[in-house]
Amino acid sequence: MIDREQYTPGPASGGEVRKDEENWTLILVRELRHPPEKVWQALTGPAHLREWAPFDADGSLGTVGTVKLTTVGAPAPQVEQTRVTPLHSLDRRFISMGDAGWHICFDVPDRLLSGTPIGRIVAGEAMKFGWARLNPEYARQFDIETPNWPPQLDRNS
């Protein structure tokens, strides 16, 4: 593993949001320059997901069906049964935050597949690796207000 302290994510790019009624869908396009079968395994196989994803899965994300996802790094584990689909819907308030997090998450398998793993970066740890810069960058791209995260105290209070 290379020194992960030297990792810095690139600028916010490849993010798109679509609105359908009340649902906001985040679409993050990343080009991973590796053979498609290796990328597919990294993105769908439970063992590979443990190397980079912000969740553990009890089954493959490569087939349609129900899978249990358990968050990693959250103060309290969040477990949910979900149907495997290619889209991630988020509350509009969290679109830029989600894109910033996924941006960092997808850098990890790219480096892993290149033979220079930096290890899983999830939850609060992402704050050390450029998340706070990416969040407002994506908010500007999506023309939304930058979420107040982490919460800042109002100095007038």
ZAMARTOR-471496 format. One record per atom (N, C-alpha, C): residue in three letters; z, y, x; atom name. Coordinates in steps of 0.1 Angstrom, whole numbers, plus 5000, padded with zeros to 4 digits. Each point is the difference from the previous one (the first is absolute). Layout:
<rs>
(r "ALA" (Z Y X) "CA"),
...
</rs>
This chain:
<rs>
(r "MET" (5000 4988 5009) "N"),
(r "MET" (5000 5012 4991) "CA"),
(r "MET" (5000 5012 5009) "C"),
(r "ILE" (4991 5010 4997) "N"),
(r "ILE" (5000 5012 5007) "CA"),
(r "ILE" (5012 5009 4996) "C"),
(r "ASP" (5003 5010 5008) "N"),
(r "ASP" (5011 5009 4997) "CA"),
(r "ASP" (4997 5007 4986) "C"),
(r "ARG" (5006 4996 4990) "N"),
(r "ARG" (4997 5006 4987) "CA"),
(r "ARG" (5004 5015 4999) "C"),
(r "GLU" (5009 5004 5009) "N"),
(r "GLU" (5004 5014 5000) "CA"),
(r "GLU" (4988 5009 5003) "C"),
(r "GLN" (4989 4995 5006) "N"),
(r "GLN" (4989 5007 5004) "CA"),
(r "GLN" (4989 5001 4988) "C"),
(r "TYR" (5003 4992 4990) "N"),
(r "TYR" (4990 5000 4988) "CA"),
(r "TYR" (5001 5013 4993) "C"),
(r "THR" (4988 5006 4997) "N"),
(r "THR" (4999 5012 4991) "CA"),
(r "THR" (4989 4998 4991) "C"),
(r "PRO" (5002 5001 4987) "N"),
(r "PRO" (4988 4998 4991) "CA"),
(r "PRO" (4990 5011 5001) "C"),
(r "GLY" (4988 4997 4997) "N"),
(r "GLY" (4990 5011 5000) "CA"),
(r "GLY" (5001 5009 4988) "C"),
(r "PRO" (4991 5009 4998) "N"),
(r "PRO" (5001 5010 4989) "CA"),
(r "PRO" (4998 4993 4987) "C"),
(r "ALA" (5005 5006 4989) "N"),
(r "ALA" (4998 4994 4987) "CA"),
(r "ALA" (4985 5000 4997) "C"),
(r "SER" (4996 4988 4996) "N"),
(r "SER" (4985 4998 4996) "CA"),
(r "SER" (4999 4988 4992) "C"),
(r "GLY" (4989 4999 4993) "N"),
(r "GLY" (4996 4988 4993) "CA"),
(r "GLY" (5008 4998 4987) "C"),
(r "GLY" (5008 5010 4996) "N"),
(r "GLY" (5007 4998 4987) "CA"),
(r "GLY" (4993 5006 4989) "C"),
(r "GLU" (5002 4994 4988) "N"),
(r "GLU" (4993 5005 4988) "CA"),
(r "GLU" (5010 4996 4988) "C"),
(r "VAL" (5000 5008 4990) "N"),
(r "VAL" (5008 4997 4988) "CA"),
(r "VAL" (4990 5001 4988) "C"),
(r "ARG" (5003 4991 4991) "N"),
(r "ARG" (4992 5000 4987) "CA"),
(r "ARG" (5010 5000 4989) "C"),
(r "LYS" (4997 5008 4990) "N"),
(r "LYS" (5009 5001 4988) "CA"),
(r "LYS" (4993 4994 4988) "C"),
(r "ASP" (5008 4991 4993) "N"),
(r "ASP" (4995 4994 4988) "CA"),
(r "ASP" (5011 5001 4990) "C"),
(r "GLU" (4999 5009 4990) "N"),
(r "GLU" (5010 5003 4991) "CA"),
(r "GLU" (5013 5005 5007) "C"),
(r "GLU" (5011 4992 5000) "N"),
(r "GLU" (5012 5004 5007) "CA"),
(r "GLU" (5001 4993 5013) "C"),
(r "ASN" (4991 4991 5003) "N"),
(r "ASN" (5001 4992 5013) "CA"),
(r "ASN" (4993 5007 5011) "C"),
(r "TRP" (5006 5001 5012) "N"),
(r "TRP" (4994 5005 5012) "CA"),
(r "TRP" (4999 4988 5009) "C"),
(r "THR" (4988 4998 5005) "N"),
(r "THR" (4997 4989 5010) "CA"),
(r "THR" (4997 5006 5013) "C"),
(r "LEU" (5007 4995 5010) "N"),
(r "LEU" (4998 5003 5014) "CA"),
(r "LEU" (4990 4991 5006) "C"),
(r "ILE" (4990 5005 5007) "N"),
(r "ILE" (4990 4992 5007) "CA"),
(r "ILE" (5000 5005 5014) "C"),
(r "LEU" (5003 4991 5009) "N"),
(r "LEU" (5000 5003 5014) "CA"),
(r "LEU" (4990 4992 5007) "C"),
(r "VAL" (4990 5006 5006) "N"),
(r "VAL" (4989 4993 5007) "CA"),
(r "VAL" (5003 5000 5015) "C"),
(r "ARG" (5001 4989 5006) "N"),
(r "ARG" (5002 4999 5014) "CA"),
(r "ARG" (4989 4990 5006) "C"),
(r "GLU" (4994 5004 5011) "N"),
(r "GLU" (4991 4991 5006) "CA"),
(r "GLU" (5007 4993 5012) "C"),
(r "LEU" (5002 4987 4998) "N"),
(r "LEU" (5006 4992 5011) "CA"),
(r "LEU" (4989 4993 5007) "C"),
(r "ARG" (4998 5003 5013) "N"),
(r "ARG" (4988 4995 5007) "CA"),
(r "ARG" (5003 4986 5006) "C"),
(r "HIS" (5002 4990 4991) "N"),
(r "HIS" (5002 4986 5004) "CA"),
(r "HIS" (4992 4991 4991) "C"),
(r "PRO" (4999 4988 5003) "N"),
(r "PRO" (4992 4991 4992) "CA"),
(r "PRO" (5006 4999 4986) "C"),
(r "PRO" (4992 5001 4989) "N"),
(r "PRO" (5005 5000 4986) "CA"),
(r "PRO" (5010 4989 4997) "C"),
(r "GLU" (4998 4988 5005) "N"),
(r "GLU" (5009 4989 4997) "CA"),
(r "GLU" (5014 5003 5006) "C"),
(r "LYS" (5001 5006 5012) "N"),
(r "LYS" (5013 5003 5006) "CA"),
(r "LYS" (5007 5011 4992) "C"),
(r "VAL" (4992 5010 4996) "N"),
(r "VAL" (5006 5011 4992) "CA"),
(r "VAL" (5005 4995 4987) "C"),
(r "TRP" (4992 4991 4993) "N"),
(r "TRP" (5004 4995 4987) "CA"),
(r "TRP" (5013 4992 5002) "C"),
(r "GLN" (5001 4992 5010) "N"),
(r "GLN" (5013 4993 5002) "CA"),
(r "GLN" (5012 5009 5002) "C"),
(r "ALA" (4997 5011 5008) "N"),
(r "ALA" (5011 5009 5003) "CA"),
(r "ALA" (5004 5008 4988) "C"),
(r "LEU" (4991 5002 4990) "N"),
(r "LEU" (5003 5008 4988) "CA"),
(r "LEU" (5005 4991 4989) "C"),
(r "THR" (4998 4987 5001) "N"),
(r "THR" (5004 4992 4988) "CA"),
(r "THR" (5010 4988 5003) "C"),
(r "GLY" (5001 4996 5012) "N"),
(r "GLY" (5008 4988 5004) "CA"),
(r "GLY" (5015 5004 5001) "C"),
(r "PRO" (5009 4993 4993) "N"),
(r "PRO" (5014 5003 5001) "CA"),
(r "PRO" (5006 5002 5014) "C"),
(r "ALA" (4996 4991 5009) "N"),
(r "ALA" (5005 5001 5014) "CA"),
(r "ALA" (4995 5012 5006) "C"),
(r "HIS" (4987 5004 4998) "N"),
(r "HIS" (4995 5012 5006) "CA"),
(r "HIS" (5006 5013 4994) "C"),
(r "LEU" (5002 4999 4987) "N"),
(r "LEU" (5006 5012 4993) "CA"),
(r "LEU" (5014 5003 5006) "C"),
(r "ARG" (5007 4990 5004) "N"),
(r "ARG" (5013 5002 5006) "CA"),
(r "ARG" (4999 5008 5013) "C"),
(r "GLU" (4988 5001 5006) "N"),
(r "GLU" (4998 5008 5012) "CA"),
(r "GLU" (4998 5014 4998) "C"),
(r "TRP" (4996 5004 4988) "N"),
(r "TRP" (4997 5014 4998) "CA"),
(r "TRP" (5003 5006 4986) "C"),
(r "ALA" (5000 4993 4989) "N"),
(r "ALA" (5001 5005 4987) "CA"),
(r "ALA" (5014 5005 4997) "C"),
(r "PRO" (5002 5009 4990) "N"),
(r "PRO" (5013 5005 4996) "CA"),
(r "PRO" (5007 4990 4990) "C"),
(r "PHE" (4994 4988 4999) "N"),
(r "PHE" (5006 4990 4991) "CA"),
(r "PHE" (4997 4986 5006) "C"),
(r "ASP" (5008 4990 4996) "N"),
(r "ASP" (4997 4986 5002) "CA"),
(r "ASP" (4995 4994 4988) "C"),
(r "ALA" (4990 4991 5001) "N"),
(r "ALA" (4994 4994 4988) "CA"),
(r "ALA" (5003 4985 5001) "C"),
(r "ASP" (5002 4994 4988) "N"),
(r "ASP" (5003 4986 5000) "CA"),
(r "ASP" (4987 4991 4998) "C"),
(r "GLY" (4989 5007 5001) "N"),
(r "GLY" (4987 4993 4998) "CA"),
(r "GLY" (4989 5009 5006) "C"),
(r "SER" (4988 4994 5000) "N"),
(r "SER" (4988 5008 5005) "CA"),
(r "SER" (4996 5011 4990) "C"),
(r "LEU" (4996 5011 5006) "N"),
(r "LEU" (4995 5011 4992) "CA"),
(r "LEU" (4985 4998 4999) "C"),
(r "GLY" (4994 4989 5006) "N"),
(r "GLY" (4986 4998 5000) "CA"),
(r "GLY" (4994 4993 4988) "C"),
(r "THR" (5009 4997 4991) "N"),
(r "THR" (4995 4993 4987) "CA"),
(r "THR" (5007 5007 4988) "C"),
(r "VAL" (4993 5001 4989) "N"),
(r "VAL" (5005 5006 4988) "CA"),
(r "VAL" (5012 4991 4995) "C"),
(r "GLY" (5010 5006 4997) "N"),
(r "GLY" (5012 4993 4994) "CA"),
(r "GLY" (5012 5008 5002) "C"),
(r "THR" (5012 4993 4997) "N"),
(r "THR" (5013 5007 5001) "CA"),
(r "THR" (5006 4997 5013) "C"),
(r "VAL" (5006 5011 5006) "N"),
(r "VAL" (5006 4998 5013) "CA"),
(r "VAL" (5013 5009 4999) "C"),
(r "LYS" (5010 4995 5007) "N"),
(r "LYS" (5013 5008 5001) "CA"),
(r "LYS" (5000 5008 5013) "C"),
(r "LEU" (5002 5013 4998) "N"),
(r "LEU" (5000 5010 5011) "CA"),
(r "LEU" (5015 5004 5002) "C"),
(r "THR" (5005 5000 5012) "N"),
(r "THR" (5013 5005 5003) "CA"),
(r "THR" (4999 5011 5010) "C"),
(r "THR" (5005 5012 4997) "N"),
(r "THR" (4999 5011 5009) "CA"),
(r "THR" (5008 4998 5013) "C"),
(r "VAL" (4996 5006 5010) "N"),
(r "VAL" (5006 4999 5013) "CA"),
(r "VAL" (5005 5013 5005) "C"),
(r "GLY" (5012 5001 5004) "N"),
(r "GLY" (5006 5013 5005) "CA"),
(r "GLY" (5006 5009 4990) "C"),
(r "ALA" (4999 4996 4987) "N"),
(r "ALA" (5006 5008 4990) "CA"),
(r "ALA" (5015 4998 5000) "C"),
(r "PRO" (5007 5011 4995) "N"),
(r "PRO" (5015 4999 5000) "CA"),
(r "PRO" (5005 4987 4992) "C"),
(r "ALA" (4993 4997 4989) "N"),
(r "ALA" (5003 4988 4993) "CA"),
(r "ALA" (4987 4993 4997) "C"),
(r "PRO" (4999 4987 5003) "N"),
(r "PRO" (4987 4993 4998) "CA"),
(r "PRO" (4995 5002 4986) "C"),
(r "GLN" (4987 5002 4999) "N"),
(r "GLN" (4994 5001 4987) "CA"),
(r "GLN" (4990 4988 4999) "C"),
(r "VAL" (5001 4992 4990) "N"),
(r "VAL" (4992 4989 4998) "CA"),
(r "VAL" (4993 5001 4987) "C"),
(r "GLU" (4987 4998 5000) "N"),
(r "GLU" (4992 5000 4988) "CA"),
(r "GLU" (4989 4990 5000) "C"),
(r "GLN" (4998 4994 4988) "N"),
(r "GLN" (4988 4991 4998) "CA"),
(r "GLN" (4989 5010 4997) "C"),
(r "THR" (4988 4997 5006) "N"),
(r "THR" (4989 5009 4998) "CA"),
(r "THR" (4987 4991 4999) "C"),
(r "ARG" (4990 5005 4994) "N"),
(r "ARG" (4987 4994 4999) "CA"),
(r "ARG" (4992 5006 5012) "C"),
(r "VAL" (4993 4992 5007) "N"),
(r "VAL" (4992 5004 5012) "CA"),
(r "VAL" (4988 5007 4994) "C"),
(r "THR" (4998 5013 5004) "N"),
(r "THR" (4988 5008 4997) "CA"),
(r "THR" (4997 5008 5012) "C"),
(r "PRO" (4988 5006 5001) "N"),
(r "PRO" (4997 5008 5012) "CA"),
(r "PRO" (5004 5014 5000) "C"),
(r "LEU" (5008 5004 4989) "N"),
(r "LEU" (5003 5014 4999) "CA"),
(r "LEU" (5015 5002 5000) "C"),
(r "HIS" (5005 5012 5004) "N"),
(r "HIS" (5014 5003 5000) "CA"),
(r "HIS" (5002 5013 4992) "C"),
(r "SER" (5006 4999 4989) "N"),
(r "SER" (5003 5011 4991) "CA"),
(r "SER" (5013 5006 5003) "C"),
(r "LEU" (5001 5013 5001) "N"),
(r "LEU" (5012 5007 5003) "CA"),
(r "LEU" (5002 5012 4991) "C"),
(r "ASP" (5012 5004 4998) "N"),
(r "ASP" (5004 5012 4993) "CA"),
(r "ASP" (4993 5012 5008) "C"),
(r "ARG" (4994 5009 4994) "N"),
(r "ARG" (4993 5011 5007) "CA"),
(r "ARG" (5009 5007 5010) "C"),
(r "ARG" (5013 5001 4997) "N"),
(r "ARG" (5009 5007 5009) "CA"),
(r "ARG" (5002 4993 5014) "C"),
(r "PHE" (4996 4987 5000) "N"),
(r "PHE" (5002 4992 5012) "CA"),
(r "PHE" (4987 4997 5007) "C"),
(r "ILE" (4988 5005 4996) "N"),
(r "ILE" (4987 4997 5006) "CA"),
(r "ILE" (5000 5003 5014) "C"),
(r "SER" (5003 5012 5004) "N"),
(r "SER" (4999 5004 5015) "CA"),
(r "SER" (5010 4992 5008) "C"),
(r "MET" (5012 4998 4994) "N"),
(r "MET" (5010 4992 5007) "CA"),
(r "MET" (4995 4986 5003) "C"),
(r "GLY" (4994 4994 4989) "N"),
(r "GLY" (4995 4986 5001) "CA"),
(r "GLY" (4989 4999 5010) "C"),
(r "ASP" (4991 5010 5000) "N"),
(r "ASP" (4989 5000 5009) "CA"),
(r "ASP" (5004 5001 5014) "C"),
(r "ALA" (5010 5009 5003) "N"),
(r "ALA" (5006 5001 5013) "CA"),
(r "ALA" (5006 4987 5005) "C"),
(r "GLY" (5007 4993 4991) "N"),
(r "GLY" (5006 4987 5004) "CA"),
(r "GLY" (4990 4990 5003) "C"),
(r "TRP" (4990 4999 4991) "N"),
(r "TRP" (4989 4990 5002) "CA"),
(r "TRP" (4992 5003 5012) "C"),
(r "HIS" (4998 5012 5003) "N"),
(r "HIS" (4992 5004 5012) "CA"),
(r "HIS" (5007 4994 5012) "C"),
(r "ILE" (5013 5001 5001) "N"),
(r "ILE" (5007 4994 5012) "CA"),
(r "ILE" (5000 4985 4999) "C"),
(r "CYS" (5002 4995 4988) "N"),
(r "CYS" (5000 4985 4999) "CA"),
(r "CYS" (4987 4994 5004) "C"),
(r "PHE" (4989 5006 4997) "N"),
(r "PHE" (4987 4994 5004) "CA"),
(r "PHE" (4996 5003 5014) "C"),
(r "ASP" (5007 5009 5007) "N"),
(r "ASP" (4998 5001 5015) "CA"),
(r "ASP" (5006 4987 5007) "C"),
(r "VAL" (5010 4994 4994) "N"),
(r "VAL" (5007 4989 5006) "CA"),
(r "VAL" (4991 4988 5001) "C"),
(r "PRO" (4994 4995 4989) "N"),
(r "PRO" (4991 4988 5002) "CA"),
(r "PRO" (4988 5003 5009) "C"),
(r "ASP" (4995 5013 5000) "N"),
(r "ASP" (4989 5003 5008) "CA"),
(r "ASP" (5004 4998 5015) "C"),
(r "ARG" (5012 5004 5004) "N"),
(r "ARG" (5004 4998 5013) "CA"),
(r "ARG" (5004 4985 5003) "C"),
(r "LEU" (5005 4994 4990) "N"),
(r "LEU" (5004 4986 5001) "CA"),
(r "LEU" (4987 4992 5003) "C"),
(r "LEU" (4989 5002 4992) "N"),
(r "LEU" (4988 4993 5002) "CA"),
(r "LEU" (4993 5003 5013) "C"),
(r "SER" (5003 5012 5006) "N"),
(r "SER" (4994 5004 5012) "CA"),
(r "SER" (5008 4994 5012) "C"),
(r "GLY" (5011 4993 4997) "N"),
(r "GLY" (5008 4994 5011) "CA"),
(r "GLY" (5010 5010 5006) "C"),
(r "THR" (5003 5011 4993) "N"),
(r "THR" (5010 5010 5005) "CA"),
(r "THR" (5010 5002 4988) "C"),
(r "PRO" (5008 4990 4996) "N"),
(r "PRO" (5009 5002 4989) "CA"),
(r "PRO" (5011 5010 5003) "C"),
(r "ILE" (5003 5007 4989) "N"),
(r "ILE" (5011 5010 5001) "CA"),
(r "ILE" (5011 4997 4991) "C"),
(r "GLY" (4999 4989 4992) "N"),
(r "GLY" (5010 4996 4991) "CA"),
(r "GLY" (5000 5008 4986) "C"),
(r "ARG" (5006 4994 4991) "N"),
(r "ARG" (5000 5005 4986) "CA"),
(r "ARG" (5007 5014 5000) "C"),
(r "ILE" (4995 5010 4993) "N"),
(r "ILE" (5006 5013 4999) "CA"),
(r "ILE" (5000 5003 4985) "C"),
(r "VAL" (5012 4999 4994) "N"),
(r "VAL" (5001 5002 4985) "CA"),
(r "VAL" (5012 5008 4997) "C"),
(r "ALA" (5000 5004 4987) "N"),
(r "ALA" (5012 5008 4994) "CA"),
(r "ALA" (5003 5012 5009) "C"),
(r "GLY" (5013 5002 5002) "N"),
(r "GLY" (5005 5012 5007) "CA"),
(r "GLY" (4995 5001 5014) "C"),
(r "GLU" (4997 4988 5006) "N"),
(r "GLU" (4996 5000 5014) "CA"),
(r "GLU" (4986 5008 5002) "C"),
(r "ALA" (4992 5000 4989) "N"),
(r "ALA" (4987 5007 5001) "CA"),
(r "ALA" (5002 5015 5003) "C"),
(r "MET" (5012 5005 4996) "N"),
(r "MET" (5003 5014 5003) "CA"),
(r "MET" (4999 5004 5015) "C"),
(r "LYS" (5003 4990 5008) "N"),
(r "LYS" (5000 5002 5015) "CA"),
(r "LYS" (4985 5000 5005) "C"),
(r "PHE" (4991 4995 4992) "N"),
(r "PHE" (4986 4998 5005) "CA"),
(r "PHE" (4990 5008 4992) "C"),
(r "GLY" (5003 5012 4997) "N"),
(r "GLY" (4990 5009 4994) "CA"),
(r "GLY" (4999 5001 4985) "C"),
(r "TRP" (5008 4993 4993) "N"),
(r "TRP" (4999 5000 4986) "CA"),
(r "TRP" (5002 5015 4994) "C"),
(r "ALA" (5010 5007 5006) "N"),
(r "ALA" (5003 5013 4995) "CA"),
(r "ALA" (4988 5010 5002) "C"),
(r "ARG" (4992 4997 5010) "N"),
(r "ARG" (4987 5008 5002) "CA"),
(r "ARG" (4989 4996 4990) "C"),
(r "LEU" (4999 4987 4998) "N"),
(r "LEU" (4989 4995 4992) "CA"),
(r "LEU" (5002 5003 4985) "C"),
(r "ASN" (5013 5000 4995) "N"),
(r "ASN" (5003 5003 4986) "CA"),
(r "ASN" (4994 5013 4996) "C"),
(r "PRO" (5003 5011 5006) "N"),
(r "PRO" (4993 5013 4996) "CA"),
(r "PRO" (4985 5001 5002) "C"),
(r "GLU" (4995 4993 5011) "N"),
(r "GLU" (4986 4999 5002) "CA"),
(r "GLU" (4993 4994 4988) "C"),
(r "TYR" (5005 4989 4996) "N"),
(r "TYR" (4994 4993 4988) "CA"),
(r "TYR" (5002 5008 4987) "C"),
(r "ALA" (5011 5007 4999) "N"),
(r "ALA" (5002 5008 4988) "CA"),
(r "ALA" (4990 5011 4999) "C"),
(r "ARG" (4997 5006 5012) "N"),
(r "ARG" (4989 5011 5000) "CA"),
(r "ARG" (4987 4994 4997) "C"),
(r "GLN" (4997 4988 5005) "N"),
(r "GLN" (4987 4994 4997) "CA"),
(r "GLN" (4998 4997 4985) "C"),
(r "PHE" (5011 4996 4994) "N"),
(r "PHE" (5000 4996 4985) "CA"),
(r "PHE" (5003 5012 4991) "C"),
(r "ASP" (5002 5012 5007) "N"),
(r "ASP" (5003 5012 4992) "CA"),
(r "ASP" (5012 4998 4991) "C"),
(r "ILE" (5010 4995 5005) "N"),
(r "ILE" (5013 4998 4993) "CA"),
(r "ILE" (5011 5007 5008) "C"),
(r "GLU" (5011 5003 4993) "N"),
(r "GLU" (5012 5005 5007) "CA"),
(r "GLU" (5006 4990 5009) "C"),
(r "THR" (5004 5004 5012) "N"),
(r "THR" (5006 4991 5009) "CA"),
(r "THR" (5013 4996 4995) "C"),
(r "PRO" (5003 4987 4998) "N"),
(r "PRO" (5013 4995 4995) "CA"),
(r "PRO" (5011 5004 5010) "C"),
(r "ASN" (5011 5003 4994) "N"),
(r "ASN" (5012 5004 5008) "CA"),
(r "ASN" (5007 4988 5004) "C"),
(r "TRP" (4994 4994 5011) "N"),
(r "TRP" (5006 4988 5005) "CA"),
(r "TRP" (4999 5000 5015) "C"),
(r "PRO" (5010 4997 5007) "N"),
(r "PRO" (5014 4998 4995) "CA"),
(r "PRO" (5005 5013 4994) "C"),
(r "PRO" (5009 4998 4990) "N"),
(r "PRO" (5004 5012 4993) "CA"),
(r "PRO" (5007 5010 5009) "C"),
(r "GLN" (4996 5012 4998) "N"),
(r "GLN" (5005 5012 5008) "CA"),
(r "GLN" (5010 5007 4992) "C"),
(r "LEU" (5011 5004 5005) "N"),
(r "LEU" (5009 5008 4993) "CA"),
(r "LEU" (4995 5014 4998) "C"),
(r "ASP" (5002 5006 4988) "N"),
(r "ASP" (4996 5014 4998) "CA"),
(r "ASP" (5011 5008 5006) "C"),
(r "ARG" (4996 5009 5009) "N"),
(r "ARG" (5009 5008 5008) "CA"),
(r "ARG" (5007 5011 4991) "C"),
(r "ASN" (4994 5002 4988) "N"),
(r "ASN" (5006 5010 4991) "CA"),
(r "ASN" (5011 4994 4991) "C"),
(r "SER" (5001 4987 5001) "N"),
(r "SER" (5010 4993 4991) "CA"),
(r "SER" (5014 5001 5006) "C"),
</rs>
